[in-house]
Amino acid sequence: MFVAVLAGFAAALIVPWLHGRVGDRSGWLVALVPLGLTIYLGTQLNGIANGETVGATSEWVPSLGVDLAFHLDGLSLLFALIITSIGTLVIIYGGGYLKGDPLLGRFYAYILIFMGAMLGVVLANNLITLFVFWELTSISSYLLIGFKHDKADSRQSALQALLVTGSGGLALLGGLVLLGHVAGTNTISALAAQGNLIRDDGLYGAILILVLLGAFTKSAQFPFHFWLPGAMAAPTPVSAYLHSATMVKAGIYLLARLQPVLGGTDAWQIALTGVGAATMTMGAFIAWRQTDLKRILAYSTVSALGMLVLLLGMGTEYAVKAAITLLLAHSLYKGALFLVAGSLDHETGTRDVALMGGLWRKMPWTGTAALVVAASMAGIVPLFGFISKEVFYKAAYDAPDAAAVLTGLVVFSSVLLVAAAGLVSLKPFLGTTGRTPQSPHEAPLSMTLGPLLLAGLSVGFGIVPGPVTDYVVKGATQAALNDTSAKVELVLWPGINTVLLLSFLTIIAGLGVYAGRKPLQRRVGWLDAGERIGPARAYRALLDGMLWLADRQTRILQNGYLRVYLITIVTVTTGLVGYTLLAQTDLDGALRSPDVRVYELLIAGVILAATLAVTQAQSRLAAVAALGTVGYGIALLYILFGAPDLAMTQFAIETLTVLLFVLVIYRLPRFGRISSPVVRVRDATIAISAGAMMTLLVLIVTADPARTGLTSYFAENSVTEAKGRNIVNVILVDFRALDTLGEIVVLAVAAAGVYSLLKLRPDREIRNRVSAPRSTVEMNAVSEDRIEDHITELTP
Amino acid sequence: MEVILAIVIGALYAAGLYMMMRRSFVKLVIGLSLLGYASSLLIFTVNGVTRGQPPLVQEGMTQPVEPFADPLPQALILTAIVIGFGVQAFALVLFKRTYQSANTDDLDGIKSTEESGKVRSPEMT
């Protein structure tokens, strides 16, 4: 089973190379991967139909209960078969559709990655495994929607799909983690047994909302549906595969899978029924008014996804059976219709149905397939779509609550979808010849095979529903219900009853809407205004707002002014540390009576005065002199407190520093006060607060000093181990000699830097020096010119 | 005695930060210096100080006589002082070069290399 899931990923690594070697017909070869998987899954049909399951587990992060675990039961098998079989057809089709495209190899790789990810989702038996593959489908969908990456709207649609499904994925992760936490296990097949426990838990509401957010975004439910029509920027085989037959059904899979765990409550029923009904009605209502083939199909897909959610929301045994049946029927006819749409686009050079007509004569195979699957979509006898519509109507008709309203909405949507089906089949293929940009001819075998096979299945499953019911629908329904005794039967002709009557009415009304679509479309044109203020607009506003916020906060926080960074850092640190010190420590010990001697006070006084002088100095020289005084004062403190080495170093360095300062800045004008008094007061306030905080910190820390074990170690071993009597020196050159080496390296680097800066002579400076040796007078003139009143006079 | 050191440390931090918030490059370097003093003294003080007892071992003994000043912070500070000097020297020379090309001590006046180039161009003629 691991092989089955990972085969797609492994194959993705080599197909670009393979495509390079084989060339145009590579699609047939690549398709062997999903075909092999389909055959493997086919061999499992019998066992699964008899109630067996297949599983495989490998530990991943055992401490967190995360396993790479897979599990094949009826529900997984249905999805897996759809994924691999339609995958086979789509890859063959893609080989013809993108023939000659330099990126075809990459296309195969993306499709195979997606297929592997999608198989991972439907086979996963661990919540976290499921999530990982779930996200992989979002990412591969992003890559595939943005396949024509040189087009801006492709990239934008890809990003939109990623952001919507990705944020839903984030919610889903939260939901799954909570679910695993409450259930005490991450193993999906063990969750159903915990159903009552989970539904009674206080976290049930949160789990439900988060999981539903994930499922609804993925399956394009209102109000998150808008990314799906945008995703039509992808090459058509991708739309057929991801955005109709498989990926958008991942949300449906999740809902069906968790139905025994989370379902059965009022909240579940209301949320799913409500959102599903809204999505179904809205999708259908938009679909029949489009003229772009792919948009018609996209909105009708949205509508069908709404139907599936609605059915799962009802939750009755019959409704779940209807959902599974509809899912299978929809994958067959909608996948085929997308492929047909791609062929039409490919052959005629347009996707506008208004320009097409009478194409059946030019493209008989494609046309036949299109008419058959569209009839299935419209629910016409004897196709599989008819059966699925029958059970759907009956499920709505027998709904536990609000049956009349639901039946009304279902019939209304179905009528419009019949019109949409007519729009994508009758309009292009029958009637008078259209005015297409290219002169069409029949698509190659690679592109007719898929639609024809899917049309054949729609007919076969419809006329002989027995085998598919027993082997696929039954197992899937029982798994979704977690009830192996559920009776699942499908028949083509249930006899004359109310539901059948509704079916006929739907078809007739649908054809009526199709025939009178132009005046009808004009009558409801004013509703388009609603679309402009819809969720797509909210998405854009949210995205723009986020970018604006990011831009603004970057401008404020990363403004390039050192002092603003400093002020921010210092204020925050002072605030937080100061608050903690004042609120959480005992200040009594800190405010002890000082044991101070007069000469210490004197030195401290000198340091304080010199420090103040540094900040107030009007000339650099004065500032440097004061700075030197501070340094010497500190050296004296070191002497008083038993650190002669420090004092000697400090004296030496201080002298050097003063000399250096004087040498470098002697010939520069003195500093003026650039900033305003208000700014100075503000800075002084912040700085003094920070200083006060540091004083307080030292007082509190020194109230309870603690010698480290290191000190006694050095004291004991300085003479015996290192033969040195000055412990500080011994630490530097012996115990921590490597640190001292590092210090020397730092100094060497600094010296190299200083030297190169001093030697650096850009060309223009050399010229400048030769032509106009700088005098102080000249410099003054330039300075006054450029820096205005900042520099007032020259230092002597 | 730590009380007096605590006040000195606080004052040095305040002055150092204040100087670093100025727009003048030189003041920034001086501020850095003050901050260095403050940090050295902080390390020196936090574990308590001892008057007049350097961590030296007398002749004929194998260990210093208690109480003695803690040698560990002293070793750290020695390193800090020397590296601080290196940083300061580099900052000063950098300032000198910047001043030569930008003709200003104001940090706001030397935002980009292009600007400083423009400032200098009339002088070259």
Interface residues (C-beta under 8 A of the other chain):
Chain A: G560 Y561 L562 R563 L566 I567 V570 R592 P594 D595 V596 R597 E600 L601 A604 I607 L608 T611 L612 V614 T615 R620 A623 V624 L627 V630 G631 I634 L637 Y638 L640 F641 G642 A643 P644 D645 L646 T649 Q650 I653 L656 T657 L660 F661 V664 I665 L668 P669 F671 I674 S675 D683 A684 I686 A687 I688 A690 G691 A692 M693 M694 T695 L696 V698 L699 V701 T702 P705 A706 R707 T708 L710 T711 F714 A715 E716 S718 V719 T720 R725 N726 I727 V728 I731 L732 R736 D739 T740 E743 V746 L747 V749 A750 A751 G753 V754 L757 L758 L760 P762 R764 E765 R767 N768 S771 A772 V782 S783 R786 I787 H790 I791
Chain B: M1 E2 V3 I4 L5 A6 I7 V8 I9 G10 A11 L12 Y13 A14 A15 G16 L17 Y18 M19 M20 M21 R22 R23 S24 V26 K27 L28 I30 S33 L34 Y37 A38 S40 L41 L42 F44 T45 V46 N47 G48 V49 T50 R51 G52 Q53 P54 P55 L56 V57 Q58 E59 M61 T62 Q63 P64 F68 A69 D70 P71 L72 Q74 A75 I77 L78 T79 I81 V82 I83 G84 F85 G86 V87 Q88 A89 F90 L92 V93 L94 F95 K96 R97 Y99 Q100 S101 N103 T104 D105 D106 L107 D108 G109 K111 V119 R120 E123 M124
